[in-house]
């Protein structure tokens, strides 16, 4: 099992579509006794929260966010936690909006303190790999 997410800052490696999580979004993860949660903000997102569970290297969580235009969005995500050769944590995510149409996959990676602005709400790295809208 990959190491704990508690206190880690994650950040997108690439921007997604406008109005979504992107390279300026920062996530701060917390973990305790199989429960995970994070706060995030940056880019088009004013404030976001996620909460869920971890079993081994599998995360299952719901997220909700507020954008600068006043719109809100929510969804569900299942992630696989892996460790990169340099020791950083990587999340390989499969997500689906519940408040609107759309789904996809993302990659989220840990940001070292020297690489990112840990003074913001956290670091969230999300690389959009695919997106499907019916």
C-alpha positions as CSV (number, residue, x, y, z in Angstrom):
1,X,0.0,0.0,0.0
2,X,1.3,3.5,-0.9
3,X,1.9,5.9,1.9
4,X,-0.7,8.0,3.7
5,X,-2.2,11.0,2.0
6,X,-2.4,13.0,5.2
7,X,-1.0,16.5,4.8
8,X,0.0,16.0,1.2
9,X,-0.4,18.8,-1.4
10,X,-1.4,17.8,-4.9
11,X,-1.6,19.8,-8.1
12,X,-2.8,19.3,-11.7
13,X,-0.1,18.5,-14.3
14,X,-2.4,19.9,-17.1
15,X,-5.5,22.1,-17.4
16,X,-8.9,20.6,-17.9
17,X,-11.8,22.3,-19.7
18,X,-12.6,25.9,-18.7
19,X,-14.5,26.1,-15.4
20,X,-12.9,23.0,-13.9
21,X,-9.9,22.0,-11.8
22,X,-6.7,23.0,-13.5
23,X,-3.0,23.7,-13.0
24,X,-3.6,26.6,-10.6
25,X,-5.9,24.4,-8.3
26,X,-4.3,23.2,-5.1
27,X,-5.6,20.3,-3.0
28,X,-4.6,19.6,0.6
29,X,-5.4,16.0,1.6
30,X,-6.1,14.5,5.0
31,X,-6.4,10.9,6.0
32,X,-7.3,9.1,9.2
33,X,-8.5,5.5,9.9
34,X,-9.7,4.9,6.3
35,X,-11.4,8.3,5.9
36,X,-10.0,10.8,3.4
37,X,-10.9,14.4,2.8
38,X,-9.5,17.4,1.1
39,X,-10.1,21.1,0.6
40,X,-9.1,22.7,-2.7
41,X,-9.2,26.1,-4.6
42,X,-7.5,27.9,-7.4
43,X,-8.0,28.8,-11.0
44,X,-11.8,28.7,-11.8
45,X,-12.6,27.0,-8.4
46,X,-13.3,29.4,-5.5
47,X,-13.6,26.5,-3.0
48,X,-14.0,22.7,-3.2
49,X,-14.3,19.9,-0.8
50,X,-14.1,16.1,-1.2
51,X,-14.8,13.3,1.3
52,X,-14.7,9.6,1.1
53,X,-12.9,6.4,2.1
54,X,-9.7,4.5,1.4
55,X,-9.3,0.8,1.3
56,X,-5.8,-0.2,0.5
57,X,-4.8,1.8,-2.5
58,X,-8.3,2.6,-3.6
59,X,-10.1,5.9,-2.9
60,X,-13.8,6.3,-3.3
61,X,-15.1,9.9,-2.7
62,X,-17.7,12.5,-3.6
63,X,-16.7,16.1,-4.4
64,X,-18.4,19.5,-4.6
65,X,-17.1,22.8,-5.8
66,X,-18.0,26.5,-6.2
67,X,-16.7,28.3,-9.3
68,X,-16.0,32.1,-9.7
69,X,-19.2,32.5,-11.8
70,X,-21.3,31.3,-8.8
71,X,-22.0,27.9,-10.3
72,X,-21.7,24.7,-8.2
73,X,-20.9,21.2,-9.4
74,X,-20.6,17.8,-7.7
75,X,-19.5,14.3,-8.6
76,X,-18.1,10.9,-7.7
77,X,-14.5,9.7,-8.1
78,X,-12.7,6.4,-7.7
79,X,-8.8,6.7,-7.6
80,X,-5.9,4.3,-7.4
81,X,-3.0,5.5,-5.2
82,X,0.5,4.7,-6.6
83,X,4.0,5.9,-5.8
84,X,6.2,7.4,-8.4
85,X,9.9,6.4,-8.7
86,X,10.9,9.6,-7.0
87,X,8.7,8.8,-4.0
88,X,5.8,11.2,-4.8
89,X,2.2,10.0,-4.6
90,X,0.1,9.8,-7.8
91,X,-3.7,9.3,-8.0
92,X,-5.1,7.8,-11.2
93,X,-8.7,8.9,-11.2
94,X,-11.9,7.9,-12.9
95,X,-14.7,10.5,-12.2
96,X,-18.2,11.3,-13.2
97,X,-20.2,14.5,-12.7
98,X,-23.4,13.9,-10.8
99,X,-24.8,17.5,-11.1
100,X,-24.3,17.6,-14.9
101,X,-23.3,15.4,-17.8
102,X,-19.7,14.2,-18.2
103,X,-17.1,11.8,-17.0
104,X,-13.4,11.1,-17.6
105,X,-10.1,10.1,-16.2
106,X,-7.4,12.3,-14.5
107,X,-3.9,11.9,-13.0
108,X,-3.2,13.8,-9.8
109,X,0.4,14.1,-8.4
110,X,2.0,15.3,-5.2
111,X,3.8,18.6,-5.3
112,X,6.9,19.0,-3.3
113,X,7.1,22.1,-1.2
114,X,9.7,23.8,-3.4
115,X,7.6,23.1,-6.6
116,X,4.3,24.6,-5.5
117,X,2.6,27.3,-3.4
118,X,1.6,25.3,-0.3
119,X,0.3,28.5,1.2
120,X,-2.9,28.1,-0.9
121,X,-5.6,25.7,0.0
122,X,-3.6,22.7,-1.1
123,X,-2.1,21.3,-4.3
124,X,-4.2,19.4,-6.8
125,X,-2.7,18.0,-9.9
126,X,-5.2,16.8,-12.4
127,X,-4.3,15.8,-15.9
128,X,-7.4,15.4,-18.1
129,X,-7.0,12.2,-20.1
130,X,-10.5,11.7,-21.5
131,X,-13.8,13.3,-21.1
132,X,-17.2,12.0,-22.3
133,X,-20.4,13.9,-22.5
134,X,-23.5,12.0,-23.7
